[in-house]
């Protein structure tokens, strides 16, 4: 049974930082491309960042320069360090695992950026 469990969300002031974590189980973690998506109220889910098996990373324009994705294959964990947070970063953040046609999402963790 595949499980992706996110943690680390919460309420933060504009300009603040949060670190999201995702614990994976039930998959050959090192084989998967890991990523983060988010969904704000009333909007479609959007891609935020991904990290390949090689460790190479890609970011959406909205995340570039502020967010950093990383992975620990031994612990089967993926992280998203978010700095300089803005109110428009408010969303539910979802962990994603992709391997070919196989794709999984976690249940999400809420991030709210507000003063």
TAHUSUL-V993477 format. One record per pair of residues at least 6 apart in sequence whose C-alpha atoms are under 6 Angstrom apart, sorted by the first residue. I is the first residue (numbers start at 1). J is the second residue. Records with the same first field share a line. If there is no record, write none. Layout:
BEGIN
I->J ; J
END
This chain:
BEGIN
1->26
2->25 ; 26
3->24 ; 25
4->23 ; 24 ; 106
5->22 ; 23 ; 106
6->21 ; 22 ; 108 ; 109
7->20 ; 21
8->19 ; 20
9->109 ; 110 ; 111
10->111
11->112 ; 113
12->113
13->113 ; 114 ; 115
14->85 ; 86 ; 113 ; 114
15->84 ; 85
16->84 ; 85
17->82 ; 83
18->82
19->80 ; 81 ; 82
20->79 ; 80
21->78 ; 79
22->77 ; 78
23->77
24->76
29->76
30->73
32->97 ; 98 ; 99
33->51 ; 52 ; 53 ; 97 ; 98
34->50 ; 51 ; 96 ; 97
35->49 ; 50 ; 95 ; 96
36->48 ; 49 ; 94 ; 95 ; 96
37->46 ; 47 ; 48 ; 93 ; 94
38->45 ; 46 ; 91 ; 92 ; 93 ; 94
39->45 ; 91 ; 92
40->91
48->59 ; 60
49->58 ; 59
50->57 ; 58
51->57
66->83
67->81 ; 82
68->80 ; 81
69->79 ; 80
70->78 ; 79
71->77 ; 78
87->113 ; 114
90->111 ; 112 ; 113
91->111
92->108 ; 109 ; 110 ; 111
93->108 ; 109
94->106 ; 108
95->105 ; 106
96->104 ; 105
97->103 ; 104
END
